[in-house]
């Protein structure tokens, strides 16, 4: 599967090598890892993968990455809090994308979701991608 870097990745990868991938860099997967030049960067299901890379097999990885990041990460950094209504709506309509915790955490299936589903979630949560 192909992945694309939707936010600059400037970290040490799983192989121990330091990487600096600009926005738009394409990577492939090798087994359970996202890889660059056949070197493991991070696990496909890791937090790094979810924050910086998006599945791009449909050519919409940059859009997918922008949506997943806006929904799952940006609200926390801007002081945004999910309301009780948001939580209830997510638990009722999209339980397949949530982890069972007292906080709203999204599982790996969320980060691989179709664009139309991500747009629907973002609209219901009143979150705009940038």
LINDA-V239279 format. One record per residue. N is the residue number from 1. RES is the residue in one letter. NEAR is the number of other C-alpha atoms within 10 Angstrom. Layout:
n = (N,N)
res = (RES,RES)
near = (NEAR,NEAR)
//
This chain:
n = (1,2,3,4,5,6,7,8,9,10,11,12,13,14,15,16,17,18,19,20,21,22,23,24,25,26,27,28,29,30,31,32,33,34,35,36,37,38,39,40,41,42,43,44,45,46,47,48,49,50,51,52,53,54,55,56,57,58,59,60,61,62,63,64,65,66,67,68,69,70,71,72,73,74,75,76,77,78,79,80,81,82,83,84,85,86,87,88,89,90,91,92,93,94,95,96,97,98,99,100,101,102,103,104,105,106,107,108,109,110,111,112,113,114,115,116,117,118,119,120,121,122,123,124,125,126,127,128,129,130)
res = (X,X,X,X,X,X,X,X,X,X,X,X,X,X,X,X,X,X,X,X,X,X,X,X,X,X,X,X,X,X,X,X,X,X,X,X,X,X,X,X,X,X,X,X,X,X,X,X,X,X,X,X,X,X,X,X,X,X,X,X,X,X,X,X,X,X,X,X,X,X,X,X,X,X,X,X,X,X,X,X,X,X,X,X,X,X,X,X,X,X,X,X,X,X,X,X,X,X,X,X,X,X,X,X,X,X,X,X,X,X,X,X,X,X,X,X,X,X,X,X,X,X,X,X,X,X,X,X,X,X)
near = (12,18,25,27,23,24,19,16,20,12,14,13,20,15,11,11,11,13,14,12,19,14,15,15,16,19,22,20,20,16,11,12,19,26,23,18,8,12,17,21,25,21,19,22,15,13,12,15,22,24,20,20,32,28,26,21,11,10,12,14,23,19,18,26,27,21,23,25,22,18,22,18,15,16,14,12,8,8,8,9,10,14,10,9,10,16,13,13,15,18,16,10,10,13,14,14,18,17,14,12,8,6,10,15,14,20,17,18,12,18,24,18,14,13,18,10,12,21,19,11,20,18,13,12,17,11,15,12,17,8)
//
